[in-house]
Amino acid sequence: MIAIITGDLINSQQTDPESWLPRLKDLLESWVVGPENWEIYRGDEFQVKSSVNDVFQKALMIKSLIKTVENLDVRLAIGIGNEVFLSEKITESNGSAYVNSGRLLNEIKHEGRSLAICTDNEKVNRDINILFKWASIDFDSWSVATAQIVHRMLINKDLTQEQLAKDLNITQSSVSQRLKRANYDLVLETDVFFRKKIAEL
């Protein structure tokens, strides 16, 4: 089984691509080497392959990165399944993971959701998507400052609040307050729950 994240940016037409595109490319490239594993296409859509266990955490890294840009957001559709054809370009590969992810992105566009999952197990889909609906209320409301802190913490788990405060030239208490506003401990608990739930597949 593999995981595919298909995403598209919200409000990208009103935002300079230079404010997010190079940083998104750098993030995707840090996980897997291109174009059979990730691609950005049609200006503001992208697809990336991931291990099943890490896919929620990677979705959060993308979400928090994009939210560091004022008035910008992202929709993320996670598809889990098989890969029956591997092409030199991820957008030409095929299998249920790709189909689940691509179709789901179209669904959540119409429904106004920003994060959802589709596997071949309806019970897992139902349980995780309820969780994602609640969690997205938080994720979608992250401010630029909050998203910046969350992103840095997700990227570097060993980073202390003191180090982060020094890097950002703010106080440690400001870092702590932003993490509390982001419900960061709950984000980490949600990742643990996701990994346990996805193990049922």
N, C-alpha and C positions, 0 to 999 in steps of 0.2 A: 504494500500500500504506500501511496505517496499523497502529499497534500499540495494543492495548487491554490494560490491566492490570486484572484483577479480583482483589480481595483480600478477606480477612476476618481479623478479629483473633482471636488465640488467648488465652484467659483473660480476655476482656473482661468476663465476668460478675462476676469478682472484682475489677474495677478501676473506679475512679470515672471516668466518661467525660470529666469536666472535665480530667483529667490528660493526655488525648491528643486528644480530638475537636477542640477549637479549633485546636490546632497542626497537625493533619492537614488541616483545612479551609484554613488559611493556606498550607500548602505547596502543595496542589493548586491553589488560587486564584492562587498566584504563577506557575504554569506556564500555565494556560489559564482563561478565564472560564467559570463554571458553566453551567447544568445540561445543556447539550448536549455538554459536554466532560468533565464529571466530576460524580459524585453519590455521596453517602454515604446508604445506605438500610438498612432493617431493623436499625438500631442500630449494627451493627459490620461491615457489608459496604460495599464501595465499588467504583467503576469509574472509570477515567480514561483519556482518549485521549492518545496520544503519537506523536511521530515515531518511525519505526523505529530510526533511529540512536541516539536518546537514551533508549530505553526501559529498557535495563539500568541505566543510571546513575540514572534516576528510580526504578526499583524499589529500588535500593540506598539512595536518599535516604529512601524510605518506610520501608524496613526499619530503617535506623539511627535514624530519628525514633521509631518505635514502641518500639524496644529501649531507648530512654532512660528508659522507664517500667518500674519494677521489676515483674518477673514477667509482662510483656506481650510478645507476639510477633505475627507476622503471616504469613499464607500469601499468596503472590503468584503468579498465573497470567498469563503473558504470551501473548497471542494476536496473531498477525500475519496480515494478509490484507487483503481489500477491505472497502469500506463501500458497500452497495447502497441503503441507506435511512437518511437522516439525519433524526432527529426533534428536537423541542425539548428532549427529555430523553435523555441518553445510554443509559439503561436501556431505551428504546423504539426505539433505532436498531438496524440490522441489517447483516449482512454476515459474511463468513468470519472476520474478525478478532474480532468479538463472539462468534460461535459457538465458535471455537477457544479463546478465553479462558474463557468461561463453563463449557464442558464440562470443560476442564482443571482448573479449580478443584475441581470435584466429584471428579475423579480423584485429585488430590494429597491431598485430605482423607482419602480412604480409604487411600492409600498411606503417609500420615504424612510427606509431603514438604512443604517450605515454599516452594520456588521451582522453577518449570518453565516451559517454553515450548512452544507449539504453532504451527507454520506449516503451509503446504501442501506443504512439502518434507521428506520423511521423513529424508533424510540429514542435513540441517541440524538437525532436531529431535533426532536421535540424538546428534550430536556436541556440541551445546550442552547438552543435558540431562545428559550424562555430566559435563561441566564444572560444571554447576549443582549436581549431587549432591555433588561434592567441595567446591565453594565453600561450600555451605550448612552444611557441618560447621563452618566458621569463623563464618559469619554468625550461625548459630543460637546460638553460644556467646559472642557479644559480651556483655560486662558493660555495665551502665548507663554507667559511666565511659568505656569504650572506644567504645560507640555514640555517645556525646555528641561525642567527638573526631572520629570518622569523619564524622558528620553535618555538623559545622561545616566540615570540610575539603572535603566534597563540594559543599556549598552555595556556598562561597567558595574557589575554586581559588587565589586570590591571597593567601589568609591564610597568614602565616608561623607557624612553631611558636612564635616569640617572642611574636607578637601573641595567639595563642591561649592561651598560658600566662598572659599578663597578664589577658586577659578572664576566664579561669576561676580566676584567683588560685592557680595551681600553678606548679611549676618547668618550665622548658623540657625538662629531662631526663624529667620525668613525661609530658609530651606525647609525646616521642619514644618512650618505653617503651610507651605505650598504642598508638601507631601501629604499632609493631613487633608487639605482641600481636595487633593486628587484621590483620596482614599487608597493610597499606595499599598498599604498592608493588605487591603481587601483585593487589590489587583493581583498581588502575589498569591493570595489564597485561591483566587479564581483560576489562576494558571495551574495550581496544584490539582484543583477539582477537575479542570479540563483534561489534564493528563490521565487522571484516574478514569474519567468517563470515556475517553477516547480509547482506552485499553479494552473496553467492552466490544469493540468492533472485531 
